Amino acid sequence: MDQQLNIKSPLVSVITPFYNGSDWLREAVQSVINQSYTNWELILIDDGSNEETSGVAKLFSQNHPGKILYLQHPNHENKGVTASRNLGIRHSKGEFIAFLDSDDYWMPGKLENQVSLLSKYPQATMICEASVYWSDWENPVANNIIVQVGAIHNKLYEPPELMHILYPLGKGAAPCPSGIIVTRKSLILIGGFEESFVGANQVYEDQAFLCKYYLTQNVYVTDEANNYYRQRSGSLMQSISKKNKYIKVRIFFLSWLEKYLIDHSIRNKKINYLLRILKFKLNYPVLYKIIKKLSSIF
């Protein structure tokens, strides 16, 4: 019976790194436990959290043996989200791997819906869905907003189509990590997450990961929205914007992407053009505005 279940319902490994935020972690873990799709394992990676939050994760692991695994870095070190996700991936067993940030939340049908799509579109190695930008968790009168992935929905994209369409090179909204599921084979092939994205540069770690998929893998975009992306003050993005570090962080990402394309012998005229334009805009903002204004006149 168990073997039959595994054939029909492949194991999904859910990767959740966390750093403090015990109440949010409880909500995130409970949303996995509440999934209608039951063949999952949850890997909680402690990225140097305080004693209270570490205790919450350990208790979940003790209460759900064989389903929830607790991991930490040597000496309880804080190594960042990319290293933490990669640690979780190395310990995972699932045919499919999904990501849930520790302050986000899944609706009960999230995994069931995405596993069904992977079965329906076997050529896809990633499914990405829309996200509910979650504001009323803190302010009951605030409005939650569904943000769709900025491409035609319910469609399979071949590489490198989404590079031209979605942020950070295109204008369309990128998917949130908590709205993504991938195949293990593709994750191994693209080499996981880029651990050089630490500190302030960590704000672009998900974009680096996504670009590696857009460049080499088939990605299916759905209009379903079964994940809640918590909106909160004090986030890394807000901190970077306040300290005027955003331009440096974006230049770091674009330089990484430029090197990645060279190292992997990926040649695409449109991508190279977009890269040059964006780097010029960031390095010479005044001149860029002048040229853009003149081009609109003539």
BABA-244490 format. One record per residue (C-alpha): residue number from 1; x, y, z. Coordinates in Angstrom, 2 decimals. Each point is the difference from the previous one (the first is absolute). Layout:
<rs>
   n      px      py      pz
 NUM       X       Y       Z
...
</rs>
This chain:
<rs>
   n      px      py      pz
   1    0.00    0.00    0.00
   2    2.83    2.43    0.89
   3    1.79   -0.86   -3.25
   4   -3.17    0.70   -1.98
   5   -0.37    3.36    1.78
   6    3.58    0.97   -0.89
   7   -0.56   -0.84   -3.68
   8   -3.17    2.08   -0.22
   9    1.12    2.69    2.43
  10    3.75    0.74   -0.23
  11    1.73    1.16    3.14
  12    0.31    3.79    0.26
  13    2.80    1.44    2.12
  14   -0.90    3.38    1.49
  15    3.04    2.17    0.80
  16   -0.46    2.65    2.70
  17    3.00    1.90    1.39
  18   -0.72    2.21    2.99
  19    1.62    2.71    2.07
  20   -2.03    0.94    3.10
  21   -3.71    0.84   -0.38
  22   -1.43   -2.86    2.06
  23   -3.67    0.97   -0.51
  24    0.40    0.28   -3.75
  25    1.84   -3.31   -0.13
  26   -2.89   -1.70    1.85
  27   -2.45    1.31   -2.60
  28    2.20   -1.07   -2.92
  29    0.54   -3.53    1.33
  30   -3.69   -0.43    0.81
  31   -0.88    0.97   -3.57
  32    2.13   -2.91   -1.22
  33   -1.59   -2.40    2.50
  34   -3.42    1.14   -1.29
  35    0.76   -0.86   -3.65
  36   -2.55   -2.16   -1.81
  37    2.98   -1.66   -1.70
  38    1.45   -2.19    2.71
  39    3.16   -1.55   -1.50
  40    2.42    2.70    1.11
  41    2.99    0.47    2.24
  42    0.83    3.34    1.58
  43    3.62    0.97    0.60
  44    0.49    2.86    2.46
  45    3.44    1.61   -0.17
  46    0.99    2.05    3.03
  47    2.13    2.91   -1.21
  48    1.29    0.98    3.44
  49   -3.36    0.85    1.60
  50   -0.66    0.94    3.59
  51   -0.76   -2.71    2.55
  52   -3.77    0.50   -0.15
  53   -0.27   -0.43   -3.77
  54    2.44   -2.92   -0.08
  55   -2.14   -1.64    2.69
  56   -3.15    0.40   -2.09
  57    1.65   -1.74   -2.97
  58    1.43   -2.80    2.13
  59   -3.40   -0.65    1.57
  60   -1.67   -0.31   -3.41
  61    2.72   -2.47   -1.02
  62   -0.48   -2.05    3.19
  63   -3.77   -0.06   -0.42
  64    0.14   -1.00   -3.68
  65    2.84   -2.54   -0.32
  66    0.67   -1.05   -3.58
  67   -1.96    2.99   -1.33
  68    1.77    3.06    1.43
  69    3.80    0.18    0.21
  70    1.93    2.61    1.99
  71    3.46    1.07   -1.26
  72    2.50    2.67    1.02
  73    3.40    1.18   -1.17
  74    3.12   -0.98    1.98
  75    0.33    2.05    3.20
  76   -3.53    1.34   -0.56
  77    1.47    2.45   -2.51
  78   -2.00    2.54   -1.99
  79    0.99   -0.64   -3.64
  80   -2.88    1.59   -1.89
  81   -3.03   -1.26   -1.87
  82    1.81   -1.39   -3.07
  83    2.42   -2.18    1.97
  84   -2.90   -1.09    2.21
  85   -2.19   -1.01   -2.95
  86    2.91   -1.92   -1.55
  87    0.53   -1.84    3.30
  88   -3.66   -0.98    0.01
  89    0.17   -1.13   -3.63
  90    2.97   -2.27    0.76
  91   -2.03   -1.75    2.69
  92   -3.22   -0.21   -2.02
  93   -1.39   -3.17   -1.59
  94   -2.90    1.25   -2.10
  95   -0.46   -0.32   -3.74
  96   -1.37    3.55    0.16
  97    1.24    2.86    2.18
  98   -2.04    2.98    1.17
  99    1.10    3.08    1.90
 100   -1.86    1.67    2.84
 101    1.52    3.03    1.69
 102   -0.45   -0.11    3.77
 103   -2.16    3.15    0.10
 104   -2.29   -1.08   -2.85
 105   -3.03   -2.30   -0.09
 106   -1.57   -2.57   -2.34
 107   -3.64   -0.67   -0.70
 108   -0.93   -3.68    0.49
 109   -0.14   -0.78   -3.74
 110    3.37    1.46   -0.96
 111    2.03   -3.19   -0.34
 112   -2.87   -2.05   -1.45
 113   -0.56    2.56   -2.74
 114    3.68    0.31   -0.95
 115    0.71   -3.75    0.04
 116   -3.01   -0.42   -2.29
 117    1.43    2.59   -2.40
 118    3.40   -1.74   -0.03
 119   -1.79   -3.23   -0.90
 120   -2.04    1.74   -2.72
 121    3.05    1.77   -1.46
 122    2.90   -2.46    0.44
 123    2.26    2.14   -2.17
 124   -0.13    2.75    2.66
 125    2.71   -0.02    2.67
 126   -1.42    2.97    1.92
 127   -3.52    1.10    0.81
 128   -0.39    3.58    1.22
 129   -3.26    1.56    1.12
 130   -1.35    3.39    1.01
 131    0.30    1.16    3.62
 132   -2.32    1.71    2.43
 133    1.88    3.02    1.33
 134   -1.10   -0.40    3.60
 135   -0.63    3.21    1.94
 136   -3.03   -0.65    2.21
 137    1.97   -2.33    2.30
 138    1.22    3.17    1.73
 139   -2.67    2.54   -0.90
 140   -3.53   -1.47   -0.28
 141   -1.20    2.89   -2.18
 142    2.85   -0.35   -2.49
 143   -0.73   -1.58   -3.37
 144    1.76   -3.13   -1.19
 145    0.96    0.12   -3.67
 146    0.47   -2.91   -2.39
 147    3.11    0.64   -2.10
 148    0.13   -2.17   -3.09
 149    3.26   -1.10   -1.57
 150    0.55    2.58   -2.74
 151   -0.37   -2.30   -2.99
 152   -2.92   -1.60   -1.84
 153   -1.51   -2.43    2.49
 154   -0.61   -3.75   -0.28
 155    2.75   -0.39   -2.54
 156    3.25   -1.93   -0.33
 157    3.09    2.10   -0.78
 158    3.16   -1.31   -1.62
 159    3.40    1.51    0.81
 160    0.82    2.85   -0.08
 161   -3.43    1.58   -0.65
 162   -0.66    1.10    3.59
 163    3.36    1.81    0.20
 164   -1.35    2.56   -2.46
 165   -3.39    0.31    1.69
 166    0.46   -0.10    3.77
 167    1.90    2.07    2.52
 168    2.93    0.55    0.45
 169    0.66    0.52   -3.75
 170   -3.60    0.29   -1.14
 171   -2.92    1.98    1.42
 172   -2.25   -2.86    1.12
 173   -0.28   -0.93    3.68
 174    2.15   -2.96    1.06
 175   -1.42   -2.88    2.05
 176    0.59   -0.17    3.75
 177    2.06   -2.94    1.36
 178   -2.98   -1.30    1.99
 179   -1.96   -0.36   -3.24
 180    2.53   -2.29   -1.69
 181    0.44   -3.76   -0.35
 182    2.77   -1.67   -2.04
 183    1.19   -3.46   -0.95
 184    2.98   -1.42    1.85
 185    1.79   -0.83   -3.27
 186   -0.17    3.58   -1.23
 187    1.09    1.39    3.36
 188    3.12   -2.16   -0.03
 189    0.64    0.97   -3.62
 190   -0.09    3.75    0.64
 191    2.10   -0.32    3.16
 192   -2.43    1.21    2.66
 193    0.18    3.49    1.51
 194    2.88    2.45   -0.41
 195    1.73    0.29    3.38
 196    1.90    3.15   -1.01
 197   -3.24    1.97    0.53
 198    0.46    0.87    3.67
 199   -0.43    3.15    2.09
 200   -1.76    2.77   -1.89
 201    0.40   -1.93   -3.27
 202   -2.27   -2.70    1.41
 203   -2.97    2.04   -1.22
 204    0.78   -1.31   -3.51
 205    0.65   -3.66    0.87
 206   -3.40   -1.13   -1.28
 207    0.48    1.87   -3.28
 208    3.34   -1.72   -0.60
 209   -1.66   -3.37    0.65
 210   -2.91    0.79   -2.32
 211    2.27    1.22   -2.79
 212    1.84   -3.33    0.01
 213   -3.36   -1.67   -0.68
 214   -1.15    2.52   -2.60
 215    3.26   -0.47   -1.91
 216    0.03   -3.80   -0.11
 217   -3.33   -1.53    1.05
 218   -3.65   -0.21   -1.02
 219   -2.18    1.99    2.42
 220   -3.78   -0.13    0.31
 221   -1.76    3.17    1.22
 222   -3.41   -0.43    1.64
 223   -2.51    2.60    1.15
 224   -0.76   -1.95    3.19
 225    0.88    1.84    3.24
 226    0.33   -2.41    2.92
 227    2.81    1.74    1.90
 228   -0.02    3.04    2.26
 229    3.04    2.29   -0.17
 230    0.20    1.92    3.27
 231    0.40    3.76   -0.39
 232    1.82    1.51    2.96
 233    2.05    2.98    1.08
 234    3.68   -0.53    0.68
 235    0.53   -2.39   -2.91
 236    3.39   -0.24   -1.69
 237   -1.29    1.78   -3.12
 238   -1.31    2.93    2.06
 239    3.27    0.22    1.91
 240    2.03    0.11   -3.22
 241   -2.26    2.66   -1.53
 242    0.26    2.21    3.09
 243    3.78   -0.25    0.02
 244    0.28    0.67   -3.76
 245    1.73   -3.35   -0.57
 246   -2.41   -1.23   -2.64
 247    2.05    1.16   -3.00
 248    3.13   -1.78    1.27
 249   -1.98   -3.18    0.64
 250   -1.56    0.09   -3.47
 251    3.41    0.57   -1.63
 252    1.34   -3.00    1.96
 253   -2.80   -2.14   -1.41
 254    0.46    1.20   -3.58
 255    3.77   -0.64    0.22
 256   -0.70   -3.49    1.32
 257   -2.42   -0.66   -2.87
 258    2.48    1.27   -2.58
 259    2.66   -2.37    1.34
 260   -2.46   -2.89    0.21
 261   -0.88    0.40   -3.68
 262    3.69   -0.01   -0.97
 263    0.90   -2.94    2.25
 264   -2.85   -2.10   -1.42
 265    0.52    1.07   -3.63
 266   -3.53    1.41   -0.24
 267   -0.27    2.43   -2.89
 268   -3.19    1.97   -0.55
 269    0.00    3.40   -1.68
 270   -3.16    1.24    1.70
 271    1.20   -0.94    3.49
 272    3.39    1.61   -0.62
 273   -1.71    3.16   -1.25
 274   -2.26    0.21    3.05
 275    3.00   -0.55    2.28
 276    1.97    2.83   -1.64
 277   -2.96    2.39    0.21
 278   -0.64   -0.75    3.67
 279    3.66    0.32    0.99
 280    0.30    3.30   -1.89
 281   -3.18    1.29    1.70
 282    1.35   -0.83    3.46
 283    3.53    1.29   -0.57
 284   -0.97    3.17   -1.90
 285   -3.57    0.88    1.09
 286    0.10    3.67   -1.07
 287    1.41   -0.75   -3.44
 288   -2.52   -2.83   -0.44
 289   -2.90    2.38    0.71
 290    1.36    2.54   -2.51
 291    0.40   -2.59   -2.73
 292   -3.46   -1.42    0.68
 293   -1.56    3.47   -0.15
 294    1.77    0.84   -3.26
 295   -0.99   -3.29   -1.59
 296   -3.67    0.66    0.85
 297    0.21    3.41   -1.70
 298    1.66   -1.24   -3.18
</rs>
